[in-house]
Amino acid sequence: MYSVGGDFEESLAIFTMLRAQPFPVAATAIRRCNSGALRIFMAAGLRKAKPETEFLIHPSSRSREQLPERVTMEVLQRQADELAKIDETVVDLFLDRTGYDRQFFEREKH
């Protein structure tokens, strides 16, 4: 697996599909495994990484194109709430799959 990331919803759908498989899933990270790709990687029961593989977790974001033309305080608050929920979901996913401490992942994504 080599990827610099991707869409949250798409990567979560792939994660869910892989976790639902009745057979073991294995993944090997090569060079870069960032953002959405890291979520997909975490679906595997057996996870390996080549030496010097880069992993990246970061806060969720939206591009200007994903915002409506007219932005109000309510729109921005709704967007901020949605991003906070995504970040919480990502941290929960890593907690569930690794057993690491929540604060570790909170620190890593900033």
Rosetta silent file (secondary structure, phi, psi, omega in degrees, C-alpha in Angstrom):
SEQUENCE: MYSVGGDFEESLAIFTMLRAQPFPVAATAIRRCNSGALRIFMAAGLRKAKPETEFLIHPSSRSREQLPERVTMEVLQRQADELAKIDETVVDLFLDRTGYDRQFFEREKH
SCORE:     score description
SCORE:     0.000 S_00000001
   1 L     0.000  121.529  174.602    0.000    0.000    0.000 S_00000001
   2 L  -131.965  117.976  179.985    1.426    3.341   -1.085 S_00000001
   3 E  -161.269  145.565  176.068   -0.842    6.366   -0.829 S_00000001
   4 L   -95.319    6.888  173.631   -0.753    9.977    0.261 S_00000001
   5 L   131.515 -161.442 -178.949   -4.348    9.853    1.449 S_00000001
   6 L   167.217 -171.421 -176.272   -7.885   10.278    0.299 S_00000001
   7 L   -71.930  137.247 -177.935  -11.500   11.023    1.105 S_00000001
   8 H   -60.889  -51.292 -176.299  -12.731   10.228    4.628 S_00000001
   9 H   -62.044  -42.000  179.488  -16.048    8.665    3.609 S_00000001
  10 H   -65.061  -45.109 -178.809  -14.468    6.520    0.893 S_00000001
  11 H   -66.854  -35.856  177.775  -11.651    5.300    3.135 S_00000001
  12 H   -67.771  -37.226  177.520  -14.095    4.518    5.953 S_00000001
  13 H   -64.776  -40.968  177.990  -16.300    2.547    3.539 S_00000001
  14 H   -67.167  -42.657  177.035  -13.284    0.496    2.402 S_00000001
  15 H   -55.736  -49.602 -177.894  -12.218   -0.001    6.038 S_00000001
  16 H   -62.508  -42.210  178.951  -15.718   -1.253    6.931 S_00000001
  17 H   -63.442  -44.547  179.675  -15.852   -3.573    3.921 S_00000001
  18 H   -65.687  -39.796  179.668  -12.443   -5.084    4.729 S_00000001
  19 H   -66.304  -25.956 -178.097  -13.315   -5.554    8.413 S_00000001
  20 L   -82.824   -6.822 -177.529  -16.508   -7.395    7.409 S_00000001
  21 L   -66.996  142.662 -179.020  -14.646  -10.033    5.398 S_00000001
  22 L   -82.594    2.761 -179.118  -14.887  -13.594    6.773 S_00000001
  23 L  -122.602  160.688  179.949  -11.219  -14.240    5.982 S_00000001
  24 L   -64.407  142.172  177.625   -7.983  -12.708    7.312 S_00000001
  25 L  -116.677  132.693  178.533   -6.867   -9.466    5.692 S_00000001
  26 E  -122.616  150.284  178.230   -3.187   -8.501    5.496 S_00000001
  27 E  -144.614  145.396  174.399   -1.591   -5.235    4.368 S_00000001
  28 E  -124.498  125.186  177.935    1.941   -4.004    3.824 S_00000001
  29 E   -89.001  136.139 -178.751    2.699   -0.291    3.848 S_00000001
  30 L  -129.515  124.587  176.567    5.376    0.908    1.434 S_00000001
  31 L    63.711  -68.683 -177.784    6.979    4.387    1.497 S_00000001
  32 E  -134.056  133.785  177.352    3.890    6.469    2.352 S_00000001
  33 E  -140.737   86.882 -169.406    0.677    5.511    4.100 S_00000001
  34 E  -115.146  147.807  167.642   -1.102    8.751    4.886 S_00000001
  35 L    55.330 -117.646 -178.276   -4.541    9.901    5.950 S_00000001
  36 H   -60.794  -35.366  178.147   -7.283    7.824    4.304 S_00000001
  37 H   -64.156  -35.914  178.582   -4.792    5.146    3.272 S_00000001
  38 H   -65.947  -37.455  175.969   -3.771    4.750    6.905 S_00000001
  39 H   -62.906  -42.624  178.260   -7.403    4.131    7.856 S_00000001
  40 H   -64.239  -43.747  178.132   -7.625    1.412    5.193 S_00000001
  41 H   -55.888  -38.716 -177.699   -4.310   -0.065    6.380 S_00000001
  42 L   -67.992  -14.244  178.236   -5.732   -0.292    9.905 S_00000001
  43 L   -70.427  -25.315 -176.134   -8.487   -2.634    8.651 S_00000001
  44 L   -70.363  142.979  174.300   -5.964   -5.449    8.209 S_00000001
  45 L   -77.259  -31.907  175.416   -5.529   -8.010   10.946 S_00000001
  46 E  -114.558  113.823 -178.610   -1.893   -8.435    9.927 S_00000001
  47 E  -117.632  126.417  176.919   -0.196   -5.093    9.288 S_00000001
  48 E  -127.077  156.184  176.915    3.403   -4.821    8.138 S_00000001
  49 E  -137.938  138.539  174.457    5.471   -1.855    7.014 S_00000001
  50 L   -70.591  152.120  177.928    8.632   -1.650    4.979 S_00000001
  51 L   -54.137  143.848  177.481   11.523    0.186    6.657 S_00000001
  52 L    68.918   16.896  174.811   11.300    3.971    6.426 S_00000001
  53 L   -68.292  135.997  178.930    7.573    3.938    5.662 S_00000001
  54 E   -97.288  127.183  174.820    5.988    7.296    6.476 S_00000001
  55 E  -112.274  140.827 -179.753    2.654    7.293    8.329 S_00000001
  56 E  -139.954  126.338  170.004    0.591   10.459    8.670 S_00000001
  57 L  -120.263  136.865 -176.629   -2.537   11.219   10.655 S_00000001
  58 L  -145.652  163.509  176.887   -3.803   14.807   10.574 S_00000001
  59 L   -61.864  147.464  177.340   -6.850   16.869   11.488 S_00000001
  60 L   -67.610  152.495  179.599   -9.735   16.656    9.025 S_00000001
  61 L  -147.990  167.492  175.429  -10.212   19.556    6.650 S_00000001
  62 L  -131.407  143.754  175.903  -12.422   20.828    3.858 S_00000001
  63 L   -84.070  163.699  178.661  -11.397   22.727    0.762 S_00000001
  64 H   -58.753  -33.038 -179.269  -13.066   25.981   -0.219 S_00000001
  65 H   -66.597  -20.577  179.886  -14.807   24.125   -3.051 S_00000001
  66 H   -87.012   -4.528  178.378  -16.591   21.965   -0.464 S_00000001
  67 L   -96.645  152.540  176.645  -18.148   25.015    1.201 S_00000001
  68 L   -66.630  163.303 -179.183  -21.290   26.722   -0.035 S_00000001
  69 L   -61.092  -42.129  179.692  -20.946   29.957   -1.983 S_00000001
  70 L  -103.934  121.476 -176.776  -22.409   31.953    0.896 S_00000001
  71 L  -110.227  125.870  176.696  -20.824   31.211    4.236 S_00000001
  72 L  -116.213  172.804  177.341  -22.497   32.168    7.496 S_00000001
  73 H   -59.634  -39.930  179.383  -21.566   31.542   11.098 S_00000001
  74 H   -64.519  -40.890  178.671  -24.085   28.691   11.195 S_00000001
  75 H   -63.824  -46.070  179.756  -22.571   27.087    8.086 S_00000001
  76 H   -63.909  -39.513  178.968  -19.065   27.356    9.517 S_00000001
  77 H   -64.964  -41.582  178.119  -20.186   25.954   12.866 S_00000001
  78 H   -62.539  -43.054  177.481  -21.884   23.004   11.164 S_00000001
  79 H   -62.430  -43.860  179.341  -18.717   22.360    9.133 S_00000001
  80 H   -63.048  -41.887  178.282  -16.564   22.583   12.277 S_00000001
  81 H   -63.240  -41.567  178.543  -18.872   20.170   14.115 S_00000001
  82 H   -64.431  -41.972  178.667  -18.723   17.699   11.213 S_00000001
  83 H   -65.579  -39.059  177.798  -14.911   17.888   11.100 S_00000001
  84 H   -63.895  -39.156  178.479  -14.693   17.372   14.870 S_00000001
  85 H   -66.075  -40.399  176.399  -16.914   14.281   14.552 S_00000001
  86 H   -61.383  -46.847  179.710  -14.701   12.905   11.766 S_00000001
  87 H   -59.635  -40.886  178.966  -11.582   13.481   13.895 S_00000001
  88 H   -65.464  -41.579  178.213  -13.207   11.691   16.828 S_00000001
  89 H   -61.409  -42.269  179.636  -14.213    8.766   14.589 S_00000001
  90 H   -63.748  -46.204  179.245  -10.644    8.482   13.288 S_00000001
  91 H   -62.330  -42.950  177.761   -9.165    8.486   16.790 S_00000001
  92 H   -59.514  -40.837  178.759  -11.730    5.881   17.904 S_00000001
  93 H   -60.711  -47.114  179.891  -10.784    3.701   14.934 S_00000001
  94 H   -66.177  -38.024  176.819   -7.082    3.840   15.855 S_00000001
  95 H   -60.814  -47.398 -178.077   -7.846    3.178   19.514 S_00000001
  96 H   -62.675  -39.905 -174.404   -9.914    0.132   18.626 S_00000001
  97 H   -85.940  -17.014 -176.101   -7.338   -1.286   16.221 S_00000001
  98 H  -119.373  -29.473 -174.823   -4.173   -0.592   18.264 S_00000001
  99 L    80.292    3.276  177.923   -5.042   -0.316   21.947 S_00000001
 100 L   -68.975  167.293  179.896   -2.854    2.804   22.213 S_00000001
 101 L   -73.300  139.453  179.788   -3.781    5.688   24.463 S_00000001
 102 H   -54.257  -42.469 -177.716   -6.273    8.280   23.119 S_00000001
 103 H   -61.908  -31.814  177.828   -3.915   11.156   23.949 S_00000001
 104 H   -58.845  -49.483 -177.905   -1.224    9.614   21.736 S_00000001
 105 H   -72.223  -33.086  175.771   -3.446    9.862   18.649 S_00000001
 106 H   -61.884  -42.017  178.572   -4.783   13.273   19.634 S_00000001
 107 H   -68.207  -40.489 -176.046   -1.194   14.563   19.771 S_00000001
 108 H   -65.582  -32.489 -175.543   -0.197   12.845   16.521 S_00000001
 109 L   -81.700    0.298  179.068   -2.959   14.411   14.432 S_00000001
 110 L  -110.093    0.000    0.000   -1.875   17.979   15.228 S_00000001
